[in-house]
């Protein structure tokens, strides 16, 4: 492992520790397995030379479906990839995203197994025809139930409730790399209007710590225009046809 890869890996693991800490502060019933960042992030070798690449997971979050629920009956399996620009890290100590892909599968536990109730793939396409630069696509990830069984020993079969769903709908999104997805997960399932000051402070800390990564938007000039910075409509996400 070269020096840049080792240093970036240390930062990813450090941020993963922050995720674990905040998760415990937001809910006593929520957890994630495995929780050891050194076993979660894996460097990937190969070209391009100016990119430092990592794979992530799968990890499995066990959270309540709503923050007001007592039992954590929702399992969310997450895996993906994340790559950074080596030159910007070396010259400016910046973790600038080169690319990412995130896959998330939601399972609701039931007596004899679980229902696969939601699945999404979050992706990055800089100048691909018809693709928003950041987008998500719903799809079945029922096969990720194996990760839930491995980590929690739930057993039983999974009923795929979203099989056959239309997979060619690309919804423009924010940059949903694995750490951005953690923010969404906490906001969706661990916060509610009556969350107390401790929970609010914990989430604010996670927001602050998440700034350790610079998004990939710097690669798309169309996102840096004055119109895009003040508009945020989906038209800015699509490449102009040539």
N, C-alpha and C positions, 0 to 999 in steps of 0.2 A: 504494500500500500504506500503510495507516494505521500509527500508532506501535505499537499493541499487536500487530498482525499481524507487523510487522517484528521486534519483540523476541522473540516466541514462535518465529518461524522461526529466529532465531539460536540459540535453545536446542535446537531439534530438530536442527539441523545439528551443533551441538556434541556432542550425544549420539550422533549417527550417527558422528562421528569416534571417539568412545569405542568403539563397536561394532567399527569397523575395526581399532582398535588391539588390542583384546582378541582379535579373531579371529586376528590374526597371532601373538599370544602363545600361543594355545591350540593352533595347528596351523600348520605350515609349508606344508601342502598346501591349506588352506582359503582361500577368497577370496570376495569379493562384488563384483559389477559392476552398475551403476556404483558407484564408491566415493565420488563427490563428492556430499555432502549437498545442495548447492545445486541440483543437477539432480534430486534424488530427491523433495524435498518441494515442493509447489506450493500456494500459498494459493488458496482458493476464495471467490468473492464471492457476495453475495446474502444473503437473510434466513436465519435470524433475526439481528437486529442485535446481540444479546447473546452471540453465539457466533462464535468465530474458527475457521474450518474449513480443513483441509488434506487434499489427496490425497497418496498415497505410492506410489512405484514405477511400474511393476514393477522390482524388483531381483532378481538371481539369485545365490543362494549356491551355491558348488561345494564340497562337503564329503564326507569319507569316510562311508560308511554306518555304520560303527562306528569309534570312536576308535582302535582297534587296527589298522585297515586302513591300508595304505600309500597306495593310490591313492584319489583323490577322484572317485568315479564317480556321486555323487548330486548332482543339480541341484534346487534348491528355489527356485521363483519365488514372489515375495510382492508383493502390492499391497493397498492399502486406503485407509481414510479415518480421520481423527482430528480431533475438534473439542473446543474448550476454552471455558470460561465467561469471557467478557470481563470481567464485573464483579469476579469473584474475583481475576483477574490484576491488574486496575487497583488494587483496594483493598488486596489482601493479598499480591501477588506470588506467587500460587499458580497452577500449571498444573493446574486441576481439569477432569477429563474430562467433557464433556457427552455425547459419543457416540463410537462407533468401529465400524469393520468391517474385518476382516482376511481376506484370501483367500490360501491357500497351496497350491501344486501341487508335488508331488514326482515327479521323473523319474529312473529308473535307466538310465544310459547302456549301450548295447549296440552291437555292431559296426556296424549300419546305421541307427542312430537311438537311440530310447529307449523304455522302457515307462513309462507314466504309472501309478504304483503307489499314490499316495495324494493325496487332495485334501480340504481342509476350509475351511469358512467359519465365522469366529468373529464373534459379533454381540452386540448389546446391545438388550434390550427391557425398558423400565422396568415397564410395567403391561399388557403385551399378553397376552390370554387364552391360557393353555396354554404360554406361552414362559417359560423360566427367564430371569432378568434378564441373566445372562451365559451363553452357550451356544455350542456348536459343532454343525455339521452336515457330515457327509461328503458330498462330491459330486465330480463330474468337472470338472476344470479343464484338460482336455487342450489347450484353445486357448492356454494360457499357454506351451506349448512354443515358440511364436513368440518370446517374450521370451528364452528360452534361446538360440535360434539367433541372435538379434540381438546378444546380449552375448558369446557364446562361439564362434559360427560352427560349431556341431556338425554341422549338416546332417542329412539323413535324415528319416524319418517317425517319428511317435510311435504306439505301440500303446496304446490306452486299455484298461487292465486293470480299471478300476472303473466303466466305463459301465454304466448300468442299476442302479446301487446305490440302495438306498432312501434318499431324501433328506429324509424328514420326521421323522427321529429327532434330537431336539434334546437334546444331552448337556449338563447343567449344568457350567460350567467356572469358572475364575478369569477375570479381565478380560484377555483375550488381544488387546490392542492390538498394534500392530506391534513395539513395543519389548519387550513381554512375550513375543511370539513369538520374538524373537531369543534371549532367555534359554532358552526351550525348545529351540531349534535347537542352541545350544551344548551344553546339558546332554545332549541325545540323541545327538549325533554327535561331540563333541569331548572328552568326559570319560569316564573309566572308573575302576574302583577303584584302579588303579595310577598314576593321574595324579599328577605330581610337585608339589612345593610351588609352582613357578612357575605352572603351569597352575591350581592351586587358588586362588592369589592373584589371578590374572587374572580368574577367574570371580567371586570374591568382590568384586572391584572393580566388575565389571559389575552385580552385584546392588546394590551401594551406589549406583552412579550412576543406576540405574533408578528410584530414589526421587524423581527430579525431577518425575515426574507423579503427581498424586493420582488415584486411581481414581474411577469413577462411582458407587460404592456409596453415597456420601452422599445420592444422590437417592432411594434406596429405604429408607424408614423401617424396613421389616421386617428389613433386614440390620443395623440398629443395635441391635436388642433384645439383652438379656442372653443369651437362649437362642441366638440366631444367632452371637453372638461366641464362644460356648464350645462350640457344637455342630457347625456347618459341614455339617449334612446337607442334602440337596437340597431338602427341604421349604421351607426359608427362601428359596429362589431364585424360587419361584412366587408370583404375586400372588393374594390372596384374592379369590374370586369375589363380585361384587356384582350 
